Amino acid sequence: VAGGLNAVSSFGDIDLEGGSANRVEARTSSGTVTLRDLSVKEAVTGTSEFGDIVCLRVAAKDLTLNTSSGSIEYNGPLGAGRTMLTTGFGDIRIVLTGEPAFHLDLQTDFGGIQSEIAVTVEGSMTGMHWTGTVGNPESDMPGLEARTSSGDIELDKG
């Protein structure tokens, strides 16, 4: 797609697979958003009010995935910008490919955080809030933020 791609549904799933674009937005009020095998120059946004979000092998500078009630699964590389994953009620599972180096801020209000990737924590680490870095710390590293009000956050290496 030469410019941007906008996919919108009121009551239904959105499934985008393969291709490239400058930007991608997928939004549904009630349903699952699935983004797979996309190459995006700028930003990807996936939003569902009531449904899960699945994002597999999506390359983008910035990535924002947000659901009010549902889980988020992200599997792929981090972009050079900001990755923000937010759910009100649901788990977040992040599987990173390659040799990631990034700043992170992970928080859950009612749940736990676990990582199979070594994390250097800044400040005090609690079971519900981690801030720090993965890999060699540099000021211009990408950022990963994940927030859930009620659910677990899992950070794995792919």
C-alpha positions as CSV (number, residue, x, y, z in Angstrom):
1,V,0.0,0.0,0.0
2,A,1.6,3.2,-1.1
3,G,0.3,5.3,1.8
4,G,-1.5,4.2,4.9
5,L,-4.0,1.4,5.6
6,N,-7.0,1.9,7.8
7,A,-9.2,-1.1,8.7
8,V,-12.2,-0.4,10.9
9,S,-15.0,-2.7,12.2
10,S,-17.8,-2.1,14.7
11,F,-18.5,-5.7,15.5
12,G,-16.1,-8.1,14.0
13,D,-12.5,-9.3,13.8
14,I,-9.8,-7.7,11.7
15,D,-7.1,-9.8,10.2
16,L,-4.3,-8.1,8.2
17,E,-1.6,-10.4,6.7
18,G,1.4,-9.7,4.5
19,G,2.4,-6.5,2.7
20,S,4.0,-3.2,3.4
21,A,2.7,0.4,4.0
22,N,3.8,3.7,5.5
23,R,1.4,3.3,8.4
24,V,-1.3,0.8,9.5
25,E,-4.3,1.3,11.8
26,A,-6.7,-1.6,12.7
27,R,-9.6,-0.7,15.0
28,T,-12.6,-2.7,16.1
29,S,-15.1,-2.1,18.9
30,S,-15.8,-5.8,19.5
31,G,-13.5,-8.4,18.1
32,T,-9.9,-9.7,17.7
33,V,-7.3,-7.7,15.8
34,T,-4.6,-9.9,14.2
35,L,-1.6,-8.3,12.4
36,R,0.8,-10.7,10.7
37,D,3.9,-10.4,8.5
38,L,3.7,-6.7,7.9
39,S,6.5,-4.2,7.0
40,V,5.5,-0.7,8.0
41,K,7.8,2.3,7.6
42,E,6.2,4.5,10.3
43,A,3.6,3.5,12.9
44,V,1.2,0.5,13.5
45,T,-1.8,1.0,15.7
46,G,-4.1,-1.9,16.8
47,T,-7.1,-1.2,18.9
48,S,-10.0,-3.3,20.2
49,E,-12.5,-2.3,23.0
50,F,-13.5,-5.9,23.7
51,G,-11.2,-8.4,22.2
52,D,-7.7,-9.8,21.9
53,I,-4.8,-8.3,19.9
54,V,-2.3,-10.6,18.2
55,C,0.7,-9.1,16.4
56,L,3.2,-11.5,14.7
57,R,6.3,-10.6,12.8
58,V,5.4,-7.0,12.3
59,A,8.3,-4.6,11.6
60,A,7.5,-0.9,12.3
61,K,9.2,2.1,13.8
62,D,6.4,2.7,16.4
63,L,3.8,0.2,17.6
64,T,0.8,0.8,19.7
65,L,-1.6,-2.0,20.7
66,N,-4.5,-1.2,23.1
67,T,-7.5,-3.2,24.3
68,S,-9.8,-2.4,27.1
69,S,-10.7,-6.1,27.8
70,G,-8.6,-8.8,26.2
71,S,-5.1,-10.2,26.0
72,I,-2.2,-8.9,23.9
73,E,0.4,-11.2,22.2
74,Y,3.4,-9.6,20.4
75,N,6.0,-11.8,18.7
76,G,8.7,-10.1,16.6
77,P,11.4,-7.5,16.6
78,L,11.2,-4.1,18.4
79,G,11.2,-1.1,16.1
80,A,13.6,1.8,16.4
81,G,10.9,4.0,18.2
82,R,8.4,3.3,20.9
83,T,6.4,0.1,21.5
84,M,3.3,0.5,23.8
85,L,1.1,-2.4,24.8
86,T,-1.9,-1.7,27.0
87,T,-4.8,-3.7,28.3
88,G,-7.3,-3.0,31.0
89,F,-8.2,-6.6,31.8
90,G,-5.9,-9.3,30.2
91,D,-2.4,-10.7,30.0
92,I,0.4,-9.4,27.8
93,R,2.9,-11.8,26.3
94,I,5.9,-10.4,24.5
95,V,8.3,-12.6,22.5
96,L,11.2,-10.7,21.0
97,T,13.3,-11.9,18.1
98,G,16.9,-11.1,17.3
99,E,19.3,-9.5,19.8
100,P,17.1,-6.9,21.5
101,A,18.5,-3.8,23.3
102,F,15.9,-1.5,24.7
103,H,14.5,0.5,27.7
104,L,11.5,-1.0,29.4
105,D,8.7,0.0,31.7
106,L,6.4,-2.9,32.6
107,Q,3.5,-2.5,35.1
108,T,0.5,-4.5,36.3
109,D,-1.8,-3.5,39.1
110,F,-3.1,-7.0,39.8
111,G,-0.8,-9.7,38.4
112,G,2.8,-10.6,38.1
113,I,5.8,-9.9,35.7
114,Q,8.2,-12.5,34.5
115,S,11.1,-12.5,32.0
116,E,13.4,-15.1,30.5
117,I,15.4,-12.2,29.1
118,A,18.0,-10.6,31.5
119,V,16.8,-7.2,32.6
120,T,18.9,-4.6,34.3
121,V,16.5,-2.9,36.7
122,E,16.7,0.9,37.5
123,G,15.6,1.8,41.0
124,S,13.7,-0.8,43.1
125,M,12.0,-3.8,41.4
126,T,8.7,-4.9,42.6
127,G,6.7,-7.9,41.4
128,M,4.3,-5.5,39.7
129,H,6.5,-2.7,38.2
130,W,9.8,-3.0,36.4
131,T,11.8,-0.2,34.8
132,G,15.2,-0.8,33.3
133,T,17.1,-1.9,30.2
134,V,17.8,-5.0,28.2
135,G,21.1,-5.3,26.4
136,N,23.8,-2.6,26.3
137,P,22.2,0.7,27.6
138,E,22.3,3.6,25.2
139,S,20.2,6.7,25.3
140,D,18.8,6.3,21.8
141,M,17.6,2.7,22.3
142,P,14.0,1.9,21.5
143,G,11.4,1.8,24.3
144,L,9.0,-0.9,25.4
145,E,6.1,-0.1,27.7
146,A,3.5,-2.7,28.7
147,R,0.6,-2.0,31.1
148,T,-2.3,-4.1,32.4
149,S,-4.6,-3.3,35.2
150,S,-5.5,-6.9,35.8
151,G,-3.3,-9.5,34.3
152,D,0.3,-10.9,33.9
153,I,3.1,-9.6,31.8
154,E,5.5,-12.2,30.3
155,L,8.7,-11.2,28.4
156,D,10.4,-14.0,26.4
157,K,13.1,-14.5,23.7
158,G,12.0,-16.0,20.4
